[in-house]
Amino acid sequence: MHEIPKILTEEEFAKRLQLAKETLNEYNCKNDIEKGLIVMSGWVSVDGQPVYTPAQLKRLFDLAYTGGDTNGTENVADTIC
């Protein structure tokens, strides 16, 4: 039987967000948006990952664009394009 994934609470997400920042730093993605997006895409889609809300995903991927958390307040992708 398969375990049903759950949506992360804000506290759980804060821990994952910090881990995502550390992961991007480890892979030297600070000045390479494309590399950061590839790392984050793999990171959130691998088997066993929790289910993220759209707002949580936006904050995670904003890390690749800005190198920091925007708290979901900026529309970073539109600014870059």
mmCIF file of the N, C-alpha and C atoms, coordinates in Angstrom:
data_MODEL
# 
_entry.id   MODEL 
# 
loop_
_atom_site.group_PDB 
_atom_site.id 
_atom_site.type_symbol 
_atom_site.label_atom_id 
_atom_site.label_alt_id 
_atom_site.label_comp_id 
_atom_site.label_asym_id 
_atom_site.label_entity_id 
_atom_site.label_seq_id 
_atom_site.pdbx_PDB_ins_code 
_atom_site.Cartn_x 
_atom_site.Cartn_y 
_atom_site.Cartn_z 
_atom_site.occupancy 
_atom_site.B_iso_or_equiv 
_atom_site.pdbx_formal_charge 
_atom_site.auth_seq_id 
_atom_site.auth_comp_id 
_atom_site.auth_asym_id 
_atom_site.auth_atom_id 
_atom_site.pdbx_PDB_model_num 
ATOM 1   N N  . MET A 1 1  ? 0.840  -1.166 0.000   1.00 0.00 ? 1  MET A N  1 
ATOM 2   C CA . MET A 1 1  ? 0.000  0.000  0.000   1.00 0.00 ? 1  MET A CA 1 
ATOM 3   C C  . MET A 1 1  ? 0.898  1.245  0.000   1.00 0.00 ? 1  MET A C  1 
ATOM 4   N N  . HIS A 1 2  ? 0.505  2.248  -0.749  1.00 0.00 ? 2  HIS A N  1 
ATOM 5   C CA . HIS A 1 2  ? 1.276  3.486  -0.851  1.00 0.00 ? 2  HIS A CA 1 
ATOM 6   C C  . HIS A 1 2  ? 0.853  4.481  0.229   1.00 0.00 ? 2  HIS A C  1 
ATOM 7   N N  . GLU A 1 3  ? 1.838  5.202  0.736   1.00 0.00 ? 3  GLU A N  1 
ATOM 8   C CA . GLU A 1 3  ? 1.549  6.253  1.701   1.00 0.00 ? 3  GLU A CA 1 
ATOM 9   C C  . GLU A 1 3  ? 1.005  7.470  0.958   1.00 0.00 ? 3  GLU A C  1 
ATOM 10  N N  . ILE A 1 4  ? -0.019 8.070  1.496   1.00 0.00 ? 4  ILE A N  1 
ATOM 11  C CA . ILE A 1 4  ? -0.601 9.263  0.880   1.00 0.00 ? 4  ILE A CA 1 
ATOM 12  C C  . ILE A 1 4  ? 0.214  10.470 1.317   1.00 0.00 ? 4  ILE A C  1 
ATOM 13  N N  . PRO A 1 5  ? 0.771  11.220 0.345   1.00 0.00 ? 5  PRO A N  1 
ATOM 14  C CA . PRO A 1 5  ? 1.560  12.404 0.715   1.00 0.00 ? 5  PRO A CA 1 
ATOM 15  C C  . PRO A 1 5  ? 0.684  13.462 1.366   1.00 0.00 ? 5  PRO A C  1 
ATOM 16  N N  . LYS A 1 6  ? 1.297  14.282 2.205   1.00 0.00 ? 6  LYS A N  1 
ATOM 17  C CA . LYS A 1 6  ? 0.548  15.339 2.873   1.00 0.00 ? 6  LYS A CA 1 
ATOM 18  C C  . LYS A 1 6  ? 1.130  16.697 2.505   1.00 0.00 ? 6  LYS A C  1 
ATOM 19  N N  . ILE A 1 7  ? 0.302  17.705 2.610   1.00 0.00 ? 7  ILE A N  1 
ATOM 20  C CA . ILE A 1 7  ? 0.747  19.076 2.379   1.00 0.00 ? 7  ILE A CA 1 
ATOM 21  C C  . ILE A 1 7  ? 1.505  19.524 3.613   1.00 0.00 ? 7  ILE A C  1 
ATOM 22  N N  . LEU A 1 8  ? 2.618  20.199 3.394   1.00 0.00 ? 8  LEU A N  1 
ATOM 23  C CA . LEU A 1 8  ? 3.452  20.653 4.500   1.00 0.00 ? 8  LEU A CA 1 
ATOM 24  C C  . LEU A 1 8  ? 2.791  21.785 5.291   1.00 0.00 ? 8  LEU A C  1 
ATOM 25  N N  . THR A 1 9  ? 2.986  21.750 6.589   1.00 0.00 ? 9  THR A N  1 
ATOM 26  C CA . THR A 1 9  ? 2.583  22.889 7.412   1.00 0.00 ? 9  THR A CA 1 
ATOM 27  C C  . THR A 1 9  ? 3.608  23.997 7.196   1.00 0.00 ? 9  THR A C  1 
ATOM 28  N N  . GLU A 1 10 ? 3.327  25.198 7.654   1.00 0.00 ? 10 GLU A N  1 
ATOM 29  C CA . GLU A 1 10 ? 4.257  26.317 7.480   1.00 0.00 ? 10 GLU A CA 1 
ATOM 30  C C  . GLU A 1 10 ? 5.570  26.053 8.223   1.00 0.00 ? 10 GLU A C  1 
ATOM 31  N N  . GLU A 1 11 ? 5.498  25.417 9.385   1.00 0.00 ? 11 GLU A N  1 
ATOM 32  C CA . GLU A 1 11 ? 6.705  25.105 10.138  1.00 0.00 ? 11 GLU A CA 1 
ATOM 33  C C  . GLU A 1 11 ? 7.561  24.075 9.397   1.00 0.00 ? 11 GLU A C  1 
ATOM 34  N N  . GLU A 1 12 ? 6.914  23.042 8.862   1.00 0.00 ? 12 GLU A N  1 
ATOM 35  C CA . GLU A 1 12 ? 7.641  22.035 8.093   1.00 0.00 ? 12 GLU A CA 1 
ATOM 36  C C  . GLU A 1 12 ? 8.239  22.663 6.831   1.00 0.00 ? 12 GLU A C  1 
ATOM 37  N N  . PHE A 1 13 ? 7.462  23.546 6.198   1.00 0.00 ? 13 PHE A N  1 
ATOM 38  C CA . PHE A 1 13 ? 7.948  24.190 4.983   1.00 0.00 ? 13 PHE A CA 1 
ATOM 39  C C  . PHE A 1 13 ? 9.153  25.081 5.277   1.00 0.00 ? 13 PHE A C  1 
ATOM 40  N N  . ALA A 1 14 ? 9.162  25.766 6.397   1.00 0.00 ? 14 ALA A N  1 
ATOM 41  C CA . ALA A 1 14 ? 10.292 26.634 6.748   1.00 0.00 ? 14 ALA A CA 1 
ATOM 42  C C  . ALA A 1 14 ? 11.583 25.812 6.811   1.00 0.00 ? 14 ALA A C  1 
ATOM 43  N N  . LYS A 1 15 ? 11.508 24.606 7.343   1.00 0.00 ? 15 LYS A N  1 
ATOM 44  C CA . LYS A 1 15 ? 12.682 23.730 7.401   1.00 0.00 ? 15 LYS A CA 1 
ATOM 45  C C  . LYS A 1 15 ? 13.109 23.310 5.998   1.00 0.00 ? 15 LYS A C  1 
ATOM 46  N N  . ARG A 1 16 ? 12.136 22.977 5.148   1.00 0.00 ? 16 ARG A N  1 
ATOM 47  C CA . ARG A 1 16 ? 12.435 22.566 3.769   1.00 0.00 ? 16 ARG A CA 1 
ATOM 48  C C  . ARG A 1 16 ? 13.015 23.740 2.976   1.00 0.00 ? 16 ARG A C  1 
ATOM 49  N N  . LEU A 1 17 ? 12.503 24.946 3.234   1.00 0.00 ? 17 LEU A N  1 
ATOM 50  C CA . LEU A 1 17 ? 12.992 26.131 2.540   1.00 0.00 ? 17 LEU A CA 1 
ATOM 51  C C  . LEU A 1 17 ? 14.456 26.379 2.891   1.00 0.00 ? 17 LEU A C  1 
ATOM 52  N N  . GLN A 1 18 ? 14.790 26.223 4.156   1.00 0.00 ? 18 GLN A N  1 
ATOM 53  C CA . GLN A 1 18 ? 16.187 26.389 4.574   1.00 0.00 ? 18 GLN A CA 1 
ATOM 54  C C  . GLN A 1 18 ? 17.062 25.326 3.916   1.00 0.00 ? 18 GLN A C  1 
ATOM 55  N N  . LEU A 1 19 ? 16.578 24.114 3.861   1.00 0.00 ? 19 LEU A N  1 
ATOM 56  C CA . LEU A 1 19 ? 17.321 23.032 3.211   1.00 0.00 ? 19 LEU A CA 1 
ATOM 57  C C  . LEU A 1 19 ? 17.492 23.326 1.717   1.00 0.00 ? 19 LEU A C  1 
ATOM 58  N N  . ALA A 1 20 ? 16.464 23.886 1.087   1.00 0.00 ? 20 ALA A N  1 
ATOM 59  C CA . ALA A 1 20 ? 16.556 24.245 -0.331  1.00 0.00 ? 20 ALA A CA 1 
ATOM 60  C C  . ALA A 1 20 ? 17.623 25.311 -0.547  1.00 0.00 ? 20 ALA A C  1 
ATOM 61  N N  . LYS A 1 21 ? 17.690 26.303 0.334   1.00 0.00 ? 21 LYS A N  1 
ATOM 62  C CA . LYS A 1 21 ? 18.726 27.342 0.234   1.00 0.00 ? 21 LYS A CA 1 
ATOM 63  C C  . LYS A 1 21 ? 20.112 26.717 0.323   1.00 0.00 ? 21 LYS A C  1 
ATOM 64  N N  . GLU A 1 22 ? 20.286 25.807 1.271   1.00 0.00 ? 22 GLU A N  1 
ATOM 65  C CA . GLU A 1 22 ? 21.570 25.143 1.451   1.00 0.00 ? 22 GLU A CA 1 
ATOM 66  C C  . GLU A 1 22 ? 21.922 24.284 0.235   1.00 0.00 ? 22 GLU A C  1 
ATOM 67  N N  . THR A 1 23 ? 20.919 23.627 -0.331  1.00 0.00 ? 23 THR A N  1 
ATOM 68  C CA . THR A 1 23 ? 21.141 22.790 -1.508  1.00 0.00 ? 23 THR A CA 1 
ATOM 69  C C  . THR A 1 23 ? 21.583 23.634 -2.697  1.00 0.00 ? 23 THR A C  1 
ATOM 70  N N  . LEU A 1 24 ? 20.919 24.766 -2.921  1.00 0.00 ? 24 LEU A N  1 
ATOM 71  C CA . LEU A 1 24 ? 21.304 25.646 -4.026  1.00 0.00 ? 24 LEU A CA 1 
ATOM 72  C C  . LEU A 1 24 ? 22.714 26.187 -3.824  1.00 0.00 ? 24 LEU A C  1 
ATOM 73  N N  . ASN A 1 25 ? 23.060 26.519 -2.594  1.00 0.00 ? 25 ASN A N  1 
ATOM 74  C CA . ASN A 1 25 ? 24.424 26.982 -2.308  1.00 0.00 ? 25 ASN A CA 1 
ATOM 75  C C  . ASN A 1 25 ? 25.445 25.873 -2.562  1.00 0.00 ? 25 ASN A C  1 
ATOM 76  N N  . GLU A 1 26 ? 25.094 24.670 -2.162  1.00 0.00 ? 26 GLU A N  1 
ATOM 77  C CA . GLU A 1 26 ? 25.992 23.533 -2.349  1.00 0.00 ? 26 GLU A CA 1 
ATOM 78  C C  . GLU A 1 26 ? 26.292 23.294 -3.829  1.00 0.00 ? 26 GLU A C  1 
ATOM 79  N N  . TYR A 1 27 ? 25.299 23.499 -4.677  1.00 0.00 ? 27 TYR A N  1 
ATOM 80  C CA . TYR A 1 27 ? 25.467 23.303 -6.117  1.00 0.00 ? 27 TYR A CA 1 
ATOM 81  C C  . TYR A 1 27 ? 25.912 24.577 -6.838  1.00 0.00 ? 27 TYR A C  1 
ATOM 82  N N  . ASN A 1 28 ? 26.261 25.605 -6.089  1.00 0.00 ? 28 ASN A N  1 
ATOM 83  C CA . ASN A 1 28 ? 26.760 26.872 -6.659  1.00 0.00 ? 28 ASN A CA 1 
ATOM 84  C C  . ASN A 1 28 ? 25.811 27.450 -7.709  1.00 0.00 ? 28 ASN A C  1 
ATOM 85  N N  . CYS A 1 29 ? 24.556 27.630 -7.336  1.00 0.00 ? 29 CYS A N  1 
ATOM 86  C CA . CYS A 1 29 ? 23.541 28.107 -8.263  1.00 0.00 ? 29 CYS A CA 1 
ATOM 87  C C  . CYS A 1 29 ? 23.290 29.607 -8.152  1.00 0.00 ? 29 CYS A C  1 
ATOM 88  N N  . LYS A 1 30 ? 24.047 30.307 -7.343  1.00 0.00 ? 30 LYS A N  1 
ATOM 89  C CA . LYS A 1 30 ? 23.756 31.710 -7.058  1.00 0.00 ? 30 LYS A CA 1 
ATOM 90  C C  . LYS A 1 30 ? 23.686 32.577 -8.310  1.00 0.00 ? 30 LYS A C  1 
ATOM 91  N N  . ASN A 1 31 ? 24.594 32.402 -9.253  1.00 0.00 ? 31 ASN A N  1 
ATOM 92  C CA . ASN A 1 31 ? 24.617 33.238 -10.451 1.00 0.00 ? 31 ASN A CA 1 
ATOM 93  C C  . ASN A 1 31 ? 24.187 32.494 -11.703 1.00 0.00 ? 31 ASN A C  1 
ATOM 94  N N  . ASP A 1 32 ? 23.547 31.354 -11.539 1.00 0.00 ? 32 ASP A N  1 
ATOM 95  C CA . ASP A 1 32 ? 23.133 30.538 -12.675 1.00 0.00 ? 32 ASP A CA 1 
ATOM 96  C C  . ASP A 1 32 ? 21.678 30.117 -12.488 1.00 0.00 ? 32 ASP A C  1 
ATOM 97  N N  . ILE A 1 33 ? 20.761 30.949 -12.996 1.00 0.00 ? 33 ILE A N  1 
ATOM 98  C CA . ILE A 1 33 ? 19.333 30.694 -12.801 1.00 0.00 ? 33 ILE A CA 1 
ATOM 99  C C  . ILE A 1 33 ? 18.928 29.358 -13.395 1.00 0.00 ? 33 ILE A C  1 
ATOM 100 N N  . GLU A 1 34 ? 19.405 29.062 -14.601 1.00 0.00 ? 34 GLU A N  1 
ATOM 101 C CA . GLU A 1 34 ? 19.025 27.807 -15.250 1.00 0.00 ? 34 GLU A CA 1 
ATOM 102 C C  . GLU A 1 34 ? 19.430 26.601 -14.404 1.00 0.00 ? 34 GLU A C  1 
ATOM 103 N N  . LYS A 1 35 ? 20.632 26.612 -13.904 1.00 0.00 ? 35 LYS A N  1 
ATOM 104 C CA . LYS A 1 35 ? 21.103 25.524 -13.048 1.00 0.00 ? 35 LYS A CA 1 
ATOM 105 C C  . LYS A 1 35 ? 20.249 25.430 -11.787 1.00 0.00 ? 35 LYS A C  1 
ATOM 106 N N  . GLY A 1 36 ? 19.922 26.586 -11.199 1.00 0.00 ? 36 GLY A N  1 
ATOM 107 C CA . GLY A 1 36 ? 19.080 26.601 -10.009 1.00 0.00 ? 36 GLY A CA 1 
ATOM 108 C C  . GLY A 1 36 ? 17.700 26.026 -10.268 1.00 0.00 ? 36 GLY A C  1 
ATOM 109 N N  . LEU A 1 37 ? 17.125 26.346 -11.426 1.00 0.00 ? 37 LEU A N  1 
ATOM 110 C CA . LEU A 1 37 ? 15.805 25.812 -11.771 1.00 0.00 ? 37 LEU A CA 1 
ATOM 111 C C  . LEU A 1 37 ? 15.855 24.301 -11.977 1.00 0.00 ? 37 LEU A C  1 
ATOM 112 N N  . ILE A 1 38 ? 16.921 23.817 -12.580 1.00 0.00 ? 38 ILE A N  1 
ATOM 113 C CA . ILE A 1 38 ? 17.067 22.370 -12.773 1.00 0.00 ? 38 ILE A CA 1 
ATOM 114 C C  . ILE A 1 38 ? 17.188 21.671 -11.425 1.00 0.00 ? 38 ILE A C  1 
ATOM 115 N N  . VAL A 1 39 ? 18.014 22.220 -10.536 1.00 0.00 ? 39 VAL A N  1 
ATOM 116 C CA . VAL A 1 39 ? 18.171 21.628 -9.203  1.00 0.00 ? 39 VAL A CA 1 
ATOM 117 C C  . VAL A 1 39 ? 16.836 21.619 -8.460  1.00 0.00 ? 39 VAL A C  1 
ATOM 118 N N  . MET A 1 40 ? 16.123 22.745 -8.482  1.00 0.00 ? 40 MET A N  1 
ATOM 119 C CA . MET A 1 40 ? 14.849 22.822 -7.755  1.00 0.00 ? 40 MET A CA 1 
ATOM 120 C C  . MET A 1 40 ? 13.798 21.907 -8.369  1.00 0.00 ? 40 MET A C  1 
ATOM 121 N N  . SER A 1 41 ? 13.761 21.805 -9.699  1.00 0.00 ? 41 SER A N  1 
ATOM 122 C CA . SER A 1 41 ? 12.791 20.915 -10.355 1.00 0.00 ? 41 SER A CA 1 
ATOM 123 C C  . SER A 1 41 ? 12.999 19.477 -9.910  1.00 0.00 ? 41 SER A C  1 
ATOM 124 N N  . GLY A 1 42 ? 14.249 19.046 -9.893  1.00 0.00 ? 42 GLY A N  1 
ATOM 125 C CA . GLY A 1 42 ? 14.536 17.694 -9.433  1.00 0.00 ? 42 GLY A CA 1 
ATOM 126 C C  . GLY A 1 42 ? 14.243 17.518 -7.960  1.00 0.00 ? 42 GLY A C  1 
ATOM 127 N N  . TRP A 1 43 ? 14.538 18.547 -7.204  1.00 0.00 ? 43 TRP A N  1 
ATOM 128 C CA . TRP A 1 43 ? 14.378 18.489 -5.752  1.00 0.00 ? 43 TRP A CA 1 
ATOM 129 C C  . TRP A 1 43 ? 12.917 18.316 -5.348  1.00 0.00 ? 43 TRP A C  1 
ATOM 130 N N  . VAL A 1 44 ? 11.993 18.996 -6.031  1.00 0.00 ? 44 VAL A N  1 
ATOM 131 C CA . VAL A 1 44 ? 10.582 18.926 -5.633  1.00 0.00 ? 44 VAL A CA 1 
ATOM 132 C C  . VAL A 1 44 ? 9.826  17.783 -6.305  1.00 0.00 ? 44 VAL A C  1 
ATOM 133 N N  . SER A 1 45 ? 10.417 17.163 -7.315  1.00 0.00 ? 45 SER A N  1 
ATOM 134 C CA . SER A 1 45 ? 9.673  16.138 -8.044  1.00 0.00 ? 45 SER A CA 1 
ATOM 135 C C  . SER A 1 45 ? 10.149 14.706 -7.787  1.00 0.00 ? 45 SER A C  1 
ATOM 136 N N  . VAL A 1 46 ? 11.201 14.536 -7.009  1.00 0.00 ? 46 VAL A N  1 
ATOM 137 C CA . VAL A 1 46 ? 11.702 13.198 -6.728  1.00 0.00 ? 46 VAL A CA 1 
ATOM 138 C C  . VAL A 1 46 ? 10.679 12.436 -5.872  1.00 0.00 ? 46 VAL A C  1 
ATOM 139 N N  . ASP A 1 47 ? 10.629 11.131 -6.049  1.00 0.00 ? 47 ASP A N  1 
ATOM 140 C CA . ASP A 1 47 ? 9.709  10.299 -5.272  1.00 0.00 ? 47 ASP A CA 1 
ATOM 141 C C  . ASP A 1 47 ? 9.908  10.523 -3.785  1.00 0.00 ? 47 ASP A C  1 
ATOM 142 N N  . GLY A 1 48 ? 8.818  10.526 -3.070  1.00 0.00 ? 48 GLY A N  1 
ATOM 143 C CA . GLY A 1 48 ? 8.877  10.654 -1.621  1.00 0.00 ? 48 GLY A CA 1 
ATOM 144 C C  . GLY A 1 48 ? 8.823  12.085 -1.111  1.00 0.00 ? 48 GLY A C  1 
ATOM 145 N N  . GLN A 1 49 ? 8.811  13.055 -2.019  1.00 0.00 ? 49 GLN A N  1 
ATOM 146 C CA . GLN A 1 49 ? 8.720  14.447 -1.589  1.00 0.00 ? 49 GLN A CA 1 
ATOM 147 C C  . GLN A 1 49 ? 7.303  14.749 -1.110  1.00 0.00 ? 49 GLN A C  1 
ATOM 148 N N  . PRO A 1 50 ? 7.167  15.698 -0.200  1.00 0.00 ? 50 PRO A N  1 
ATOM 149 C CA . PRO A 1 50 ? 5.828  16.087 0.236   1.00 0.00 ? 50 PRO A CA 1 
ATOM 150 C C  . PRO A 1 50 ? 5.121  16.869 -0.873  1.00 0.00 ? 50 PRO A C  1 
ATOM 151 N N  . VAL A 1 51 ? 3.858  17.113 -0.655  1.00 0.00 ? 51 VAL A N  1 
ATOM 152 C CA . VAL A 1 51 ? 3.072  17.912 -1.594  1.00 0.00 ? 51 VAL A CA 1 
ATOM 153 C C  . VAL A 1 51 ? 3.192  19.370 -1.169  1.00 0.00 ? 51 VAL A C  1 
ATOM 154 N N  . TYR A 1 52 ? 3.589  20.210 -2.105  1.00 0.00 ? 52 TYR A N  1 
ATOM 155 C CA . TYR A 1 52 ? 3.733  21.642 -1.840  1.00 0.00 ? 52 TYR A CA 1 
ATOM 156 C C  . TYR A 1 52 ? 2.519  22.389 -2.369  1.00 0.00 ? 52 TYR A C  1 
ATOM 157 N N  . THR A 1 53 ? 2.126  23.431 -1.669  1.00 0.00 ? 53 THR A N  1 
ATOM 158 C CA . THR A 1 53 ? 1.071  24.299 -2.182  1.00 0.00 ? 53 THR A CA 1 
ATOM 159 C C  . THR A 1 53 ? 1.664  25.153 -3.308  1.00 0.00 ? 53 THR A C  1 
ATOM 160 N N  . PRO A 1 54 ? 0.844  25.758 -4.158  1.00 0.00 ? 54 PRO A N  1 
ATOM 161 C CA . PRO A 1 54 ? 1.384  26.643 -5.196  1.00 0.00 ? 54 PRO A CA 1 
ATOM 162 C C  . PRO A 1 54 ? 2.224  27.781 -4.606  1.00 0.00 ? 54 PRO A C  1 
ATOM 163 N N  . ALA A 1 55 ? 1.805  28.347 -3.490  1.00 0.00 ? 55 ALA A N  1 
ATOM 164 C CA . ALA A 1 55 ? 2.561  29.440 -2.866  1.00 0.00 ? 55 ALA A CA 1 
ATOM 165 C C  . ALA A 1 55 ? 3.918  28.944 -2.367  1.00 0.00 ? 55 ALA A C  1 
ATOM 166 N N  . GLN A 1 56 ? 3.958  27.731 -1.826  1.00 0.00 ? 56 GLN A N  1 
ATOM 167 C CA . GLN A 1 56 ? 5.218  27.171 -1.356  1.00 0.00 ? 56 GLN A CA 1 
ATOM 168 C C  . GLN A 1 56 ? 6.157  26.900 -2.529  1.00 0.00 ? 56 GLN A C  1 
ATOM 169 N N  . LEU A 1 57 ? 5.627  26.370 -3.617  1.00 0.00 ? 57 LEU A N  1 
ATOM 170 C CA . LEU A 1 57 ? 6.454  26.136 -4.805  1.00 0.00 ? 57 LEU A CA 1 
ATOM 171 C C  . LEU A 1 57 ? 7.022  27.440 -5.341  1.00 0.00 ? 57 LEU A C  1 
ATOM 172 N N  . LYS A 1 58 ? 6.201  28.487 -5.349  1.00 0.00 ? 58 LYS A N  1 
ATOM 173 C CA . LYS A 1 58 ? 6.673  29.784 -5.827  1.00 0.00 ? 58 LYS A CA 1 
ATOM 174 C C  . LYS A 1 58 ? 7.852  30.258 -4.984  1.00 0.00 ? 58 LYS A C  1 
ATOM 175 N N  . ARG A 1 59 ? 7.730  30.145 -3.682  1.00 0.00 ? 59 ARG A N  1 
ATOM 176 C CA . ARG A 1 59 ? 8.820  30.572 -2.792  1.00 0.00 ? 59 ARG A CA 1 
ATOM 177 C C  . ARG A 1 59 ? 10.080 29.749 -3.017  1.00 0.00 ? 59 ARG A C  1 
ATOM 178 N N  . LEU A 1 60 ? 9.926  28.440 -3.248  1.00 0.00 ? 60 LEU A N  1 
ATOM 179 C CA . LEU A 1 60 ? 11.087 27.600 -3.515  1.00 0.00 ? 60 LEU A CA 1 
ATOM 180 C C  . LEU A 1 60 ? 11.774 28.008 -4.821  1.00 0.00 ? 60 LEU A C  1 
ATOM 181 N N  . PHE A 1 61 ? 10.986 28.206 -5.864  1.00 0.00 ? 61 PHE A N  1 
ATOM 182 C CA . PHE A 1 61 ? 11.589 28.555 -7.150  1.00 0.00 ? 61 PHE A CA 1 
ATOM 183 C C  . PHE A 1 61 ? 12.091 29.989 -7.184  1.00 0.00 ? 61 PHE A C  1 
ATOM 184 N N  . ASP A 1 62 ? 11.526 30.856 -6.372  1.00 0.00 ? 62 ASP A N  1 
ATOM 185 C CA . ASP A 1 62 ? 12.066 32.218 -6.258  1.00 0.00 ? 62 ASP A CA 1 
ATOM 186 C C  . ASP A 1 62 ? 13.501 32.189 -5.748  1.00 0.00 ? 62 ASP A C  1 
ATOM 187 N N  . LEU A 1 63 ? 13.843 31.170 -4.959  1.00 0.00 ? 63 LEU A N  1 
ATOM 188 C CA . LEU A 1 63 ? 15.226 31.038 -4.490  1.00 0.00 ? 63 LEU A CA 1 
ATOM 189 C C  . LEU A 1 63 ? 16.191 30.945 -5.670  1.00 0.00 ? 63 LEU A C  1 
ATOM 190 N N  . ALA A 1 64 ? 15.785 30.234 -6.707  1.00 0.00 ? 64 ALA A N  1 
ATOM 191 C CA . ALA A 1 64 ? 16.650 30.080 -7.878  1.00 0.00 ? 64 ALA A CA 1 
ATOM 192 C C  . ALA A 1 64 ? 16.792 31.404 -8.625  1.00 0.00 ? 64 ALA A C  1 
ATOM 193 N N  . TYR A 1 65 ? 15.722 32.201 -8.632  1.00 0.00 ? 65 TYR A N  1 
ATOM 194 C CA . TYR A 1 65 ? 15.752 33.477 -9.352  1.00 0.00 ? 65 TYR A CA 1 
ATOM 195 C C  . TYR A 1 65 ? 16.466 34.576 -8.584  1.00 0.00 ? 65 TYR A C  1 
ATOM 196 N N  . THR A 1 66 ? 16.271 34.607 -7.278  1.00 0.00 ? 66 THR A N  1 
ATOM 197 C CA . THR A 1 66 ? 16.769 35.742 -6.496  1.00 0.00 ? 66 THR A CA 1 
ATOM 198 C C  . THR A 1 66 ? 17.890 35.389 -5.536  1.00 0.00 ? 66 THR A C  1 
ATOM 199 N N  . GLY A 1 67 ? 18.038 34.118 -5.238  1.00 0.00 ? 67 GLY A N  1 
ATOM 200 C CA . GLY A 1 67 ? 19.023 33.707 -4.251  1.00 0.00 ? 67 GLY A CA 1 
ATOM 201 C C  . GLY A 1 67 ? 18.525 33.874 -2.831  1.00 0.00 ? 67 GLY A C  1 
ATOM 202 N N  . GLY A 1 68 ? 17.286 34.283 -2.672  1.00 0.00 ? 68 GLY A N  1 
ATOM 203 C CA . GLY A 1 68 ? 16.713 34.462 -1.341  1.00 0.00 ? 68 GLY A CA 1 
ATOM 204 C C  . GLY A 1 68 ? 15.208 34.292 -1.368  1.00 0.00 ? 68 GLY A C  1 
ATOM 205 N N  . ASP A 1 69 ? 14.613 34.216 -0.213  1.00 0.00 ? 69 ASP A N  1 
ATOM 206 C CA . ASP A 1 69 ? 13.179 34.032 -0.078  1.00 0.00 ? 69 ASP A CA 1 
ATOM 207 C C  . ASP A 1 69 ? 12.459 35.358 -0.254  1.00 0.00 ? 69 ASP A C  1 
ATOM 208 N N  . THR A 1 70 ? 11.462 35.378 -1.128  1.00 0.00 ? 70 THR A N  1 
ATOM 209 C CA . THR A 1 70 ? 10.661 36.595 -1.326  1.00 0.00 ? 70 THR A CA 1 
ATOM 210 C C  . THR A 1 70 ? 9.379  36.559 -0.505  1.00 0.00 ? 70 THR A C  1 
ATOM 211 N N  . ASN A 1 71 ? 9.178  35.482 0.244   1.00 0.00 ? 71 ASN A N  1 
ATOM 212 C CA . ASN A 1 71 ? 7.937  35.265 0.994   1.00 0.00 ? 71 ASN A CA 1 
ATOM 213 C C  . ASN A 1 71 ? 6.715  35.290 0.086   1.00 0.00 ? 71 ASN A C  1 
ATOM 214 N N  . GLY A 1 72 ? 6.943  35.044 -1.214  1.00 0.00 ? 72 GLY A N  1 
ATOM 215 C CA . GLY A 1 72 ? 5.851  35.004 -2.173  1.00 0.00 ? 72 GLY A CA 1 
ATOM 216 C C  . GLY A 1 72 ? 5.294  36.365 -2.514  1.00 0.00 ? 72 GLY A C  1 
ATOM 217 N N  . THR A 1 73 ? 5.982  37.441 -2.136  1.00 0.00 ? 73 THR A N  1 
ATOM 218 C CA . THR A 1 73 ? 5.442  38.777 -2.335  1.00 0.00 ? 73 THR A CA 1 
ATOM 219 C C  . THR A 1 73 ? 5.833  39.395 -3.667  1.00 0.00 ? 73 THR A C  1 
ATOM 220 N N  . GLU A 1 74 ? 6.814  38.829 -4.340  1.00 0.00 ? 74 GLU A N  1 
ATOM 221 C CA . GLU A 1 74 ? 7.259  39.377 -5.622  1.00 0.00 ? 74 GLU A CA 1 
ATOM 222 C C  . GLU A 1 74 ? 6.891  38.432 -6.740  1.00 0.00 ? 74 GLU A C  1 
ATOM 223 N N  . ASN A 1 75 ? 6.643  38.987 -7.919  1.00 0.00 ? 75 ASN A N  1 
ATOM 224 C CA . ASN A 1 75 ? 6.411  38.157 -9.089  1.00 0.00 ? 75 ASN A CA 1 
ATOM 225 C C  . ASN A 1 75 ? 7.714  38.131 -9.868  1.00 0.00 ? 75 ASN A C  1 
ATOM 226 N N  . VAL A 1 76 ? 8.643  37.341 -9.382  1.00 0.00 ? 76 VAL A N  1 
ATOM 227 C CA . VAL A 1 76 ? 10.024 37.350 -9.867  1.00 0.00 ? 76 VAL A CA 1 
ATOM 228 C C  . VAL A 1 76 ? 10.111 36.939 -11.328 1.00 0.00 ? 76 VAL A C  1 
ATOM 229 N N  . ALA A 1 77 ? 9.414  35.899 -11.727 1.00 0.00 ? 77 ALA A N  1 
ATOM 230 C CA . ALA A 1 77 ? 9.522  35.415 -13.096 1.00 0.00 ? 77 ALA A CA 1 
ATOM 231 C C  . ALA A 1 77 ? 9.121  36.490 -14.103 1.00 0.00 ? 77 ALA A C  1 
ATOM 232 N N  . ASP A 1 78 ? 8.067  37.242 -13.816 1.00 0.00 ? 78 ASP A N  1 
ATOM 233 C CA . ASP A 1 78 ? 7.639  38.303 -14.727 1.00 0.00 ? 78 ASP A CA 1 
ATOM 234 C C  . ASP A 1 78 ? 8.673  39.418 -14.813 1.00 0.00 ? 78 ASP A C  1 
ATOM 235 N N  . THR A 1 79 ? 9.367  39.694 -13.727 1.00 0.00 ? 79 THR A N  1 
ATOM 236 C CA . THR A 1 79 ? 10.378 40.734 -13.696 1.00 0.00 ? 79 THR A CA 1 
ATOM 237 C C  . THR A 1 79 ? 11.562 40.360 -14.589 1.00 0.00 ? 79 THR A C  1 
ATOM 238 N N  . ILE A 1 80 ? 11.910 39.085 -14.593 1.00 0.00 ? 80 ILE A N  1 
ATOM 239 C CA . ILE A 1 80 ? 13.073 38.632 -15.355 1.00 0.00 ? 80 ILE A CA 1 
ATOM 240 C C  . ILE A 1 80 ? 12.777 38.576 -16.840 1.00 0.00 ? 80 ILE A C  1 
ATOM 241 N N  . CYS A 1 81 ? 11.572 38.167 -17.199 1.00 0.00 ? 81 CYS A N  1 
ATOM 242 C CA . CYS A 1 81 ? 11.233 37.971 -18.623 1.00 0.00 ? 81 CYS A CA 1 
ATOM 243 C C  . CYS A 1 81 ? 11.085 39.238 -19.368 1.00 0.00 ? 81 CYS A C  1 
# 
